[in-house]
């Protein structure tokens, strides 16, 4: 059946900058914002934008992601025409290869797009938090009769060197593209959201595939070669909330953006719901001893201590006399009595024994490997912290590194 | 064996004792426990038992119930073979469309019953709430060679004012029921029916056809009580927590029971999850001035005031300076700044304007009807 537009969601990245959070799952499956996972955002945006056919390209550790997607029922994407499809790399009679780049992942799945006779293809990535109506972008693309439209987000010039920058004229025609430029000319950062005319993109991809020197990447290869060929490329300015949560710091910040009286990121929006896999859990319970302020608390939680400026995911248990500050606690964590948790990300199913300190100041002569975490303390999924353990700020703790913090006790 | 059972839920019960809560809905659709409706508990019990053919008999005010159940998807009952069947009243030559009682209602859905291929039938109501599975009860039913097995529990509480559909079982030592009391003035036993019984489908067909021919209307009075001596009826004791939503007082009391960890743990059993319709709301949000203790809150709440000893359903807003105590606020209630609520039950989407105050009493909570503005 013909589809006007088909979305392709690039969910294959490892997300190595998220460290141990992605050692067992792909980045898009990482929890976010109390009850979501990162992939809920692009998927919900698709459904809310009336896009009912989504291919999810997976490669790295797809188990958690595949199980999570299921038949797509949680996003109303269990359709008899269209729906959500998991597209892993595959073998053919001649050979088989991994996805060598973002463009190659789409190229290897050209038959998927051809079968829907797609007029337009929307390329999305699985590591951004934002609410966006893709249909408005499509209308913009059609009105401008463009070959490709790239969503851009304005960042300060001082930050522009971290992004792919789309320089455009006053009519939003892209004139040049620079990947992470040292001396940026503008702050039009690419959001990694593209709309292409499928037939045209297919042509450029075929050329790219025949080029042995290409990295088969949209940003590095496809977009520059289309620009060089003089195709009409448009920049679509987006001015809502958008955040790349590819690092521990940005993931933590984006969670904190949901707090406050008028949060920067407000998901309490009946007109633009973010759908997710809802668990069958009872409402959360605040005990007589609980003291909670400026926080998000999800169903299934039991709170007996203090929670301030934090996000608790479903099924978190916090015992009496414990204090959680500026932290993000992933689903089903159990935190014992008399603990102090400060500026930390606590992984799924973590158990913290009584009297632990998580994220305390560095003690004299102590050093931690905080290259990925800065001053955020990170406890990996399924780790059990014995009672009385002291974990200094910035530390990364999983089953392999736990002994570094417990041997002295 | 349990797979050879289908379930029939009768949702026709209405009770004036639930006051405003049943003005626009049947008891089965009454919200309970922060995010559920009564029927979620019985339906989840059935599904968790492994029964996958369920008929839901609807009667009056069934719009909100149908809206809630949908295709049965949330309970995994949207099947090609069997699944959930919604059975609303309808008119035929010998059926006026309006039921006088549950015998009429079951008679009207005889086609569904005949077409069900299972040997046993589980017959339940919808306003008695507990969390269990029915395998053991069915096993016992077959072992004893009973005609009918009725689930009961020991409920020492008795208040004539809250009495509604109160069936008491007087049993021999081996649990054989020898006599039944229906809304007794002075009950001789604390063994109360939990409104769930098992029998063979053939027996149900026979009993209904026979009673219908006699012009009887009430299953409990005209079949169970009348045939207590001739049929082999046994009791099956359930020892977990049971909530009976007979009246506004018991509704209030049972709701507050959910703030007791032991009762809550029993009803929201992790092994047998209670499933309900999903609303995709965000996590509850606590503002800088919030002060919440001993309370149960569902997703979508936005709290910046003081809440204690209360139950807040999905999407309740409590503004800064408001004080909510001993209250049950159903979905979408808005409490304005500085308002005071004590012993109040607000039905869905009520609005309490800033600074207003409502104070009820434990044995007479104030009940606001759906959408009321104060």
Interface residues (C-beta under 8 A of the other chain):
Chain A: X33 X34 X35 X73 X259 X261 X267 X268 X273 X274 X275 X276 X278 X280 X281 X282 X283 X284 X285 X286 X287 X288 X289 X290 X291 X292 X293 X294 X295 X296 X297 X298 X299 X307 X311 X312 X313
Chain B: X33 X34 X35 X73 X259 X261 X264 X268 X273 X274 X275 X276 X278 X280 X281 X282 X283 X284 X285 X286 X287 X288 X289 X290 X291 X292 X293 X294 X295 X296 X297 X298 X299 X300 X302 X304 X311 X312 X313
